[in-house]
Every structure is written in C-alpha cells, then in structure tokens.
C-alpha cells in the first residue's frame, strides 16, 4: 500500500474511506449509468496547475533577469562593509557596532568568499536562494503534486522580486528559505517515519534563528507538533506506525548543535563573546522597539497574498483538508508567519517572507486538492454540488493568482531605477579629496539612504570607527544604551580625528515630519547631540553640501581644520564596547565633551527639501 501523502486529497475523505472497500452490487433493477454517476474531476483540471507552474516560473525567471541590472545598494552594502572591516582587523560587536546576529555574518562572509562581493555575485546568490525555495516547495508538495510545489516556489520568488533592490539577497529571504527546508525535513520525518530527518529540521531552523531570533519560536512549536504526530498511526503498512519521541528529540539536538557550534566558534575566534552578549541585551532590544507600526497598517501590508488566500481558506474548508496533518501544518505555519510579523511590528516587507513562503505553498496545494476533489458515487438525485463549487473556486483563484502577481512583477520591472545619484556624487567628491589616502581617515554618519557606507565599500576605504549607522548616535529619546555609544564614539573621534566626516541628511526614526517609514531628510539630528555638534564647530569646516536628490538623501562633507591640536596621548576612556561601557558618563558631560579650542569658520548651510523614502 502506498503512503498517505501519495494519494489525491479525495482519497482521504472520511466518506470515501468508509466506502472504498465495500463490494459493488453486480446488478440492480434501478441501476443505470445515470444513477451511478460519479463526481470524478474533469480531465482538463489535470493540466491547469502544470500550466500555471510554467507561467509563474517564466515570470519569475523574467524578474530575475531584470534584477541582473540592479546595483548593490540599500542594506546589502552595510553587511558587506562589516565583513570588509573584519578582514581589515576590526572585531565584530567590540569595534563594529551592529545589530546583525552572527548567522548574518557567517552567511554574508560565505557569499563574499565563495562567490564574490560585487553586484553580480549578490544577484547570483539571490538566484540560488530563489532556486532553493522552488526546490524546497517541490519537496514539501510530494511526488504527485510537484506542479503545485513549483508554482508555489515561483510565486514566493515573484513576490520577493517585487520588493526591488532593497530586498535583493536580504537575510530575511534566506531565513524563509531555511524554514522551508526545515519544514521539508519535518515532513520527510513523518512520511518516512525515520527520525534522522529531524536533524535537518533542527539544523535549518536553528540557523534561521541565528539570523532572526524570533524564528526559534516557530521551530519549537513544530518540534512539539511533530512529537504529537509521531504517535499517530501511519497509512503505510510497510513502515513502523510510531516514532520514538526520545529519538526525535535526540536527532533534533544533534542538528541544532551544528549552527550553534558555528556561532560559538565565530564569537570565540574574534574574542567577542562578552561584547556580543552586551549587544544582545542592550542595543538589539532597543533597536527592535523603534518605529513600531499600528496594527491596521501591518494588516494592510500583510494583505499581499489576498488574491490567493481569498480562495485558499474556503477550499481548505470545502475539501475538509483540515483533517490532514500536511495541510493543517502548512496552515499553521502561515498563521505563525503572520503572528511573528505582527509581533515584530516594524512594517518591513522582508519580515513577511516566512508567511509568504508558507502561505503560497499552502494555497497551491489546496488548489491542487480542489481541482481533483471527488465524492463517492451516489444516485443522481443525491449528488452534491460541492465538487463543482470547489473546482470553480480553485480555477478562479489560480487564474487570479497568475494574472495579479505577474502584473505586479511586470510593474516592478518597469519602475524607476534605484537612485544612485548620491553614491556616485559622493564617490566623486571623496576621490577628489584623496581617494585611497582617506582610508582610516574618514567617518560616515548615515542611515542607509545617504549611501556613504556603500561609497566606502565601492572605494575600498576603511572607516575610522566601526559605527556603521547613526540611528543610535542621534536618538530622539536618549537612554543608557545610546549614551554609552555616544561616549564611545566621541572618545574615538577625539583620540584620532578623521580628516573627513560625511553627514547624511537621512535620519531614522523620527516622530515629526516623517514619511510612512519614519524617515526624514534634513540635518536636524545635530540638535539631538550637542556635544557632537560642538565638536564639528570646533575642529571641522563644512567643505561641501549636496541637496537632497529625488528619493534619496543629500550629504555634508566636513574636513578637519589644519590648526586642530594633536590628539591626547591616551584615549579618555576605553574603546572596547564591553558591558562596562554603560557606566561611562553620558555625552555632554565634562568627561565626554571635546577639549576647548578656537572655532573655525564654517560655510553657510544650504537649505534642503524633505523627500519621501523609496
């Protein structure tokens, strides 16, 4: 007997199970072909999903081809530059101030060292993730529903590509792919009844959690669910009916040990365990609390899959697939993805990727079940219209899904290119100021849209400090975490003043005069940190200011005055970002303020207009 998952969903109808072994009467006076008519699915439904899979796969391939021309921009250069600084001797978490977890460093470092660090390598890496997502969905779907799996993977890839340049190769997309692989291993455990597959489940799920910690909650929920399902009888008579729960737990622990050991070795290699723990309990929780969006806005963003979900939910009920563990687990995975998105509350489209991946697969499998939905033969007078209604909903849902998402991807391909004017202008300015001579003598104060870190990465310039972003240096509401980081930054700048400081007009987050994502485009952030504003006035001259170009941020270039006094013989305080740094005096106090000196003349500021974020 074949395993349960190899049969169409109609096979599992409770009514079908009760009747399938009953003997059929040989003859009856009232028996006619009409009276014994069955609700067998029409033949044309067999090619609907394969056709949709081919169309969605072609659209995803066209989107990937268009993405080949995308630049390396937005968040990707920040992570690349962190790996670049590590290769030049700066230690993560102790010297590089960053909110990314070790899994992100390991993944990005592997991409750079194995594929490359340029735009083509990043595009190629994203294509590998897309292909893996499609293969994982196909594996999850099972041998008789591969077309549904391919269609689901292609659909999730299309939605990912519609996010454009900012989310190309995004770590959250990698997290979604790892979770698909984890769930595929879990399904294989329950299908084959071999507990060794749980090692793969735990390994992929744990590595996803080393990039995005909330994913560990999803992994624990599904581990507990597997322990419950392991004791249920299996349809196959050729395999054991139950799996030993201790063996499931043991294999899961062995699998989880692999990414855990990789992270531990990473921290020990650079000697940053204490600094990482300080970041994990200080900067990261505070960063996660910033710019939370209202629930209504989050639900609006989560409606991205409405064209398929509006059909999937009624199909799930009409076919009674809620009685099948595979369909129920996928529905629970999609629901968990929504819950995690609402819990993170940032409104970032990348946080929707786990939900999109699971919901797309769940939807396509429900459509596949509905297209082949059958009821047992019965007299014509008692035939149900449920199969016809189910197939009609499935066909309309599939048609709407293909048309709507193909149009969205097509619109993205023809959208305005990502703005790179700021990056190219700043690259030209820094080249004229010395180019490679600025290495270890330049400092960026930017929040993504100014592109300063991207420019340094393109020019291969080492920054004076490991401060990659400035949201923690210009907080609207200072606290112990931001006070300590401001003190550390001023100590480093006073000890070894960089020749050039680039200040971006992009500030995040902001509660006044901001766009939907909390972005503002001005230099008002200087008023939030008087000590740094005073340092600029005393030691630096405003050499150049570029107004805000469309959908981007302008910048100011400050150059060190030649009359500035030499740095002190020793820094005023430790440069190590250890837990004790919070005990330092806050900025603006006597200890953190720069030494008094003559104020140099500065250029008149140029007014800039605020622009919406791209």
Helices and strands as residue ranges (DSSP letters): G 4-6, G 9-12, H 14-19, G 43-47, H 48-67, H 76-87, E 96-97, H 102-114, H 119-141, G 143-145, H 146-162, G 165-167, H 171-192, H 197-209, H 215-229, H 245-270, H 273-281, H 283-288, H 295-301, G 302-305, H 306-318, G 321-323, H 325-344, G 349-352, H 353-371, G 380-382, H 386-413, H 421-432, G 435-438, E 442-445, H 452-459, E 466-467, H 480-495, E 500-504, E 506-507, E 520-521, G 524-528, H 530-539, E 540-546, E 555-560, G 579-583
